[in-house]
Amino acid sequence: MTFYNLAEVVLEWPVQECIEIEGVKYLLAHAMTTHPHKAYRDDYYMWGEGDEQEFLKNGIDGYISVCGHQNQGGGSIWKNRIGNVYICDCGSGDKNGRLGCLCLETKEEIYV
């Protein structure tokens, strides 16, 4: 039987994932996304680039970003005004939080 250190396994995962569904490009990440061809700092997976307000307002041109990390919507999935940033952290670890899921094809929000 092989045992793995969970932190070592997670650190091997990509910082973000770029996918395309029906011609729409998505960036999926824990905290923040960045343009796919940009280099990352070692701590990027937790904090992004530090300019959260600019990211939340404008996103990444040409992509829809789907992230978690910080509850922006008061228990609901939050999206910016132009619809290219979704924050899906709905506080599921909090006493009154819930788990939020976003269907990428339809943008339907599902809560548990």
Backbone as CSV, one residue per row, in Angstrom:
resi,resn,N_x,N_y,N_z,CA_x,CA_y,CA_z,C_x,C_y,C_z
1,MET,0.849,-1.181,0.000,0.000,0.000,0.000,0.890,1.239,0.000
2,THR,0.545,2.203,-0.843,1.309,3.444,-0.933,0.524,4.563,-0.270
3,PHE,1.208,5.329,0.569,0.586,6.469,1.220,1.167,7.747,0.616
4,TYR,0.325,8.734,0.434,0.753,9.999,-0.139,0.517,11.127,0.854
5,ASN,1.383,12.078,0.818,1.182,13.303,1.572,0.264,14.176,0.724
6,LEU,-0.912,14.489,1.235,-1.903,15.238,0.472,-1.345,16.563,-0.043
7,ALA,-0.593,17.271,0.769,-0.021,18.559,0.340,0.898,18.371,-0.863
8,GLU,1.691,17.317,-0.875,2.589,17.074,-2.008,1.796,16.783,-3.278
9,VAL,0.716,16.030,-3.134,-0.128,15.715,-4.289,-0.757,16.991,-4.842
10,VAL,-1.326,17.814,-3.966,-1.993,19.047,-4.397,-1.004,19.991,-5.076
11,LEU,0.206,20.083,-4.553,1.208,20.982,-5.141,1.640,20.548,-6.537
12,GLU,1.356,19.310,-6.911,1.675,18.839,-8.266,0.595,19.213,-9.272
13,TRP,-0.564,19.615,-8.797,-1.651,19.993,-9.689,-1.348,21.329,-10.353
14,PRO,-1.950,21.606,-11.512,-1.735,22.912,-12.150,-2.348,24.037,-11.315
15,VAL,-1.778,25.226,-11.418,-2.281,26.393,-10.699,-3.671,26.769,-11.208
16,GLN,-3.868,26.660,-12.494,-5.183,26.888,-13.087,-5.324,25.956,-14.274
17,GLU,-6.555,25.764,-14.674,-6.844,24.904,-15.819,-7.611,25.719,-16.842
18,CYS,-7.226,25.610,-18.089,-7.909,26.292,-19.180,-8.690,25.237,-19.963
19,ILE,-10.008,25.450,-20.091,-10.843,24.534,-20.861,-11.693,25.344,-21.824
20,GLU,-12.237,24.663,-22.833,-13.121,25.323,-23.784,-14.383,24.479,-23.914
21,ILE,-15.537,25.136,-23.789,-16.824,24.469,-23.915,-17.667,25.271,-24.896
22,GLU,-18.080,24.621,-25.971,-18.912,25.263,-26.988,-18.327,26.594,-27.446
23,GLY,-17.010,26.632,-27.640,-16.334,27.817,-28.139,-16.031,28.888,-27.109
24,VAL,-16.415,28.663,-25.863,-16.153,29.625,-24.795,-14.965,29.124,-23.980
25,LYS,-13.978,30.001,-23.758,-12.777,29.636,-23.006,-12.957,29.986,-21.535
26,TYR,-12.665,29.009,-20.671,-12.784,29.169,-19.229,-11.427,28.975,-18.572
27,LEU,-11.185,29.725,-17.535,-10.032,29.531,-16.665,-10.571,29.136,-15.298
28,LEU,-10.116,28.012,-14.772,-10.567,27.505,-13.481,-9.395,27.548,-12.518
29,ALA,-9.606,28.138,-11.335,-8.522,28.254,-10.364,-9.086,28.368,-8.961
30,HIS,-8.205,28.175,-7.989,-8.602,28.289,-6.592,-8.873,29.740,-6.198
31,ALA,-7.910,30.626,-6.425,-8.007,31.994,-5.919,-8.293,33.012,-7.019
32,MET,-7.443,33.075,-8.003,-7.537,34.042,-9.094,-6.971,33.399,-10.332
33,THR,-7.390,33.865,-11.483,-6.792,33.380,-12.720,-5.903,34.468,-13.308
34,THR,-5.101,34.065,-14.243,-4.272,34.998,-14.988,-4.217,34.512,-16.424
35,HIS,-3.703,35.335,-17.308,-3.597,34.899,-18.705,-2.802,33.595,-18.760
36,PRO,-3.251,32.615,-19.542,-2.610,31.292,-19.555,-1.124,31.280,-19.884
37,HIS,-0.607,32.293,-20.566,0.803,32.294,-20.959,1.694,33.066,-19.991
38,LYS,1.144,33.463,-18.858,1.901,34.234,-17.874,2.524,33.301,-16.838
39,ALA,3.701,33.619,-16.371,4.378,32.821,-15.342,3.746,33.088,-13.982
40,TYR,3.807,32.101,-13.096,3.221,32.208,-11.763,4.296,32.276,-10.700
41,ARG,3.970,32.956,-9.607,4.808,32.892,-8.410,4.512,31.574,-7.693
42,ASP,5.382,31.189,-6.775,5.187,29.946,-6.037,3.911,29.946,-5.206
43,ASP,3.497,31.109,-4.678,2.311,31.160,-3.832,1.048,31.575,-4.594
44,TYR,1.099,31.589,-5.911,-0.027,32.048,-6.716,-1.294,31.234,-6.473
45,TYR,-1.140,29.946,-6.235,-2.312,29.082,-6.073,-3.178,29.492,-4.889
46,MET,-2.621,30.209,-3.929,-3.390,30.644,-2.765,-3.874,32.092,-2.872
47,TRP,-3.087,32.975,-3.429,-3.393,34.399,-3.328,-3.572,35.114,-4.650
48,GLY,-3.283,34.497,-5.757,-3.382,35.212,-7.021,-2.284,36.254,-7.124
49,GLU,-2.548,37.309,-7.867,-1.525,38.326,-8.089,-1.625,39.507,-7.140
50,GLY,-2.610,39.514,-6.279,-2.712,40.584,-5.301,-3.569,41.759,-5.729
51,ASP,-3.925,41.867,-6.997,-4.779,42.966,-7.441,-6.200,42.434,-7.628
52,GLU,-6.797,41.981,-6.512,-8.099,41.335,-6.573,-9.182,42.245,-7.119
53,GLN,-9.176,43.510,-6.754,-10.241,44.416,-7.196,-10.247,44.583,-8.715
54,GLU,-9.086,44.729,-9.302,-8.992,44.831,-10.765,-9.452,43.532,-11.413
55,PHE,-9.021,42.393,-10.854,-9.429,41.089,-11.382,-10.942,40.922,-11.282
56,LEU,-11.513,41.216,-10.112,-12.950,41.045,-9.926,-13.756,41.949,-10.865
57,LYS,-13.260,43.129,-11.136,-13.956,44.076,-12.005,-13.866,43.678,-13.481
58,ASN,-12.658,43.332,-13.956,-12.437,43.139,-15.390,-12.142,41.723,-15.833
59,GLY,-11.716,40.847,-14.923,-11.382,39.484,-15.312,-10.189,39.422,-16.244
60,ILE,-10.134,38.375,-17.047,-9.067,38.159,-18.029,-9.709,38.225,-19.410
61,ASP,-9.276,39.159,-20.233,-9.862,39.374,-21.552,-9.865,38.072,-22.364
62,GLY,-11.027,37.733,-22.894,-11.158,36.559,-23.747,-11.500,35.263,-23.015
63,TYR,-11.647,35.334,-21.690,-11.914,34.147,-20.884,-12.992,34.439,-19.842
64,ILE,-13.653,33.378,-19.394,-14.509,33.448,-18.218,-13.760,32.736,-17.105
65,SER,-13.542,33.419,-16.002,-12.819,32.861,-14.857,-13.813,32.326,-13.833
66,VAL,-13.538,31.126,-13.333,-14.351,30.513,-12.284,-13.405,30.158,-11.148
67,CYS,-13.632,30.770,-9.988,-12.730,30.617,-8.851,-13.519,30.387,-7.573
68,GLY,-12.784,30.190,-6.505,-13.357,30.094,-5.173,-12.580,31.017,-4.264
69,HIS,-12.135,30.494,-3.135,-11.209,31.131,-2.211,-11.805,32.199,-1.320
70,GLN,-12.673,33.036,-1.828,-13.228,34.083,-0.980,-14.700,34.271,-1.298
71,ASN,-15.517,34.290,-0.256,-16.958,34.430,-0.409,-17.287,35.884,-0.732
72,GLN,-17.623,36.147,-1.975,-17.958,37.504,-2.421,-19.454,37.745,-2.470
73,GLY,-20.243,36.659,-2.535,-21.664,36.799,-2.787,-22.562,36.592,-1.585
74,GLY,-22.016,36.624,-0.374,-22.856,36.475,0.805,-23.610,35.157,0.844
75,GLY,-22.991,34.083,0.424,-23.622,32.764,0.445,-24.150,32.315,-0.904
76,SER,-23.979,33.126,-1.928,-24.393,32.774,-3.285,-23.201,32.949,-4.233
77,ILE,-23.284,32.320,-5.380,-22.248,32.495,-6.391,-22.289,33.957,-6.850
78,TRP,-21.127,34.582,-6.881,-21.012,35.985,-7.264,-20.470,36.066,-8.682
79,LYS,-20.945,37.017,-9.471,-20.334,37.285,-10.790,-20.192,38.778,-10.966
80,ASN,-19.175,39.164,-11.739,-18.969,40.591,-11.972,-19.982,41.119,-12.992
81,ARG,-19.980,42.421,-13.185,-20.987,43.066,-14.044,-20.895,42.642,-15.503
82,ILE,-19.682,42.324,-15.960,-19.552,41.937,-17.371,-19.659,40.425,-17.579
83,GLY,-19.836,39.676,-16.491,-20.101,38.243,-16.592,-18.919,37.380,-16.975
84,ASN,-17.690,37.856,-16.689,-16.536,37.016,-17.024,-15.736,36.567,-15.798
85,VAL,-16.255,36.817,-14.597,-15.658,36.300,-13.364,-16.784,35.771,-12.485
86,TYR,-16.649,34.501,-12.091,-17.587,33.877,-11.156,-16.786,33.417,-9.947
87,ILE,-17.260,33.780,-8.755,-16.653,33.317,-7.512,-17.661,32.367,-6.871
88,CYS,-17.276,31.103,-6.793,-18.206,30.053,-6.354,-18.071,29.687,-4.884
89,ASP,-17.227,30.363,-4.136,-17.107,30.083,-2.704,-18.316,30.678,-2.001
90,CYS,-19.183,29.820,-1.528,-20.414,30.274,-0.866,-20.353,30.046,0.632
91,GLY,-19.146,29.852,1.173,-18.981,29.695,2.607,-19.372,28.328,3.126
92,SER,-19.150,27.268,2.339,-19.577,25.930,2.751,-18.925,25.477,4.059
93,GLY,-17.790,26.045,4.424,-17.142,25.699,5.680,-17.666,26.506,6.862
94,ASP,-18.488,27.508,6.592,-19.061,28.338,7.642,-20.341,27.703,8.185
95,LYS,-20.733,28.126,9.373,-21.919,27.570,10.029,-23.160,27.660,9.140
96,ASN,-23.385,28.788,8.516,-24.569,28.966,7.669,-24.239,28.944,6.181
97,GLY,-23.046,28.475,5.838,-22.634,28.446,4.442,-23.246,27.281,3.687
98,ARG,-23.043,27.297,2.381,-23.527,26.199,1.547,-22.569,25.983,0.394
99,LEU,-22.671,24.848,-0.235,-21.825,24.502,-1.360,-22.496,24.988,-2.634
100,GLY,-21.769,25.747,-3.443,-22.312,26.256,-4.700,-21.621,25.609,-5.880
101,CYS,-22.384,25.323,-6.916,-21.844,24.727,-8.141,-22.414,25.494,-9.322
102,LEU,-21.587,25.746,-10.326,-22.002,26.490,-11.508,-21.911,25.577,-12.731
103,CYS,-23.035,25.406,-13.436,-23.023,24.650,-14.693,-22.444,25.569,-15.761
104,LEU,-21.315,25.198,-16.337,-20.650,26.079,-17.295,-21.439,26.248,-18.592
105,GLU,-22.137,25.221,-19.025,-22.895,25.330,-20.277,-24.090,26.273,-20.151
106,THR,-24.780,26.248,-19.021,-26.026,27.019,-18.881,-25.926,28.173,-17.885
107,LYS,-24.855,28.194,-17.099,-24.645,29.162,-16.004,-25.674,28.978,-14.884
108,GLU,-26.349,27.832,-14.850,-27.276,27.531,-13.759,-26.486,27.382,-12.471
109,GLU,-27.013,27.972,-11.416,-26.393,27.879,-10.092,-27.122,26.796,-9.300
110,ILE,-26.343,25.899,-8.683,-26.892,24.804,-7.904,-26.296,24.887,-6.506
111,TYR,-27.130,24.765,-5.487,-26.674,24.893,-4.102,-27.082,23.664,-3.301
112,VAL,-26.196,23.269,-2.376,-26.487,22.135,-1.494,-26.315,22.586,-0.067
